[in-house]
């Protein structure tokens, strides 16, 4: 397995590196990396709806958009990130247990009684220490590649985390939680943790554990670095990628489901959908934009919408066409 321990802390470079490995490499890869202060929004999210932009701008926190779905997360140097990349299974199934298991086992060796909880979190003492996301990426030559990545909160500035993100109150209430800060905890603050005191020491313990399983770590070569930086400059750091996918619509509807929050924004003329955008913190194997394109030209009619939404579970994992049609109609 390719094991890369990347010391650059530029979020745009690190997100571009994932795309580079997805596109240009074959076989399995494991990456360890950190970002400077930044908010990373999910691929399907509306940036303006998720962020407290005045706070983010005042604190010099960079905003980035990743390739995977799920919700917005805060990164700083007290947070360690990990990525698994492999060839996608034919059925394109979302499976968080497979890729969180190695991290949970490593944490247990450090005294942290961690478990996979909810859709995509690693929990300890009932609180979140890791958020995870997945996607299936199809390369330019048609290969399916699966990417799973996650965070490990070790000594992150939780006040900046809560200040950066707009809280979905419905989501929090469903989990019986009063605030973002009460929901999350840093690993070094957990009772029973017996690992290094510093994030650098914690990171090195992860490197050592991964090396036992995957072989020695390396950094990107100069040629790889140049190719990754080009992707970062031309895509991941651009306004069009981060903000340009979000716009205002006259009709906006949102609902919280077991599999995530789904927001639908649309323009219609005489009952015919002219434009539509689907966003949220859900996961899926295929790009939701494809699903939205199917709906353009449909009447605001439950039967017609239900038919157009057939197979929607591949785009919004766990969804049904009936419930999405009802959401579009405001029912």
Protein Blocks (a to p, Z undefined) as FASTA:
>chain_A
ZZdddfbfcfklmmmmmmmmmmmpgcjddddddddddddddfkbcfklmpcfklmmmnop
acdddfbecjdddddfkbccddddddddfklpacfklmmmmmmmmmmmnopacddehjlp
cceehiafbdcdddddddfkopacddddddddfkbcfklmmmmpccdfklmmmnopabfk
lmpccfklpghiacdfbfklmmmmmmmmmmmmnopaddddfklmmmmmmmmmmmmmpmkl
mmmmpccdfbdcddddfkbccddddddeehiafbdcdedjbdcfbdfklmmmmmgopacd
fklmmmmmgoklmmmghiafklmmmmmnoZZ
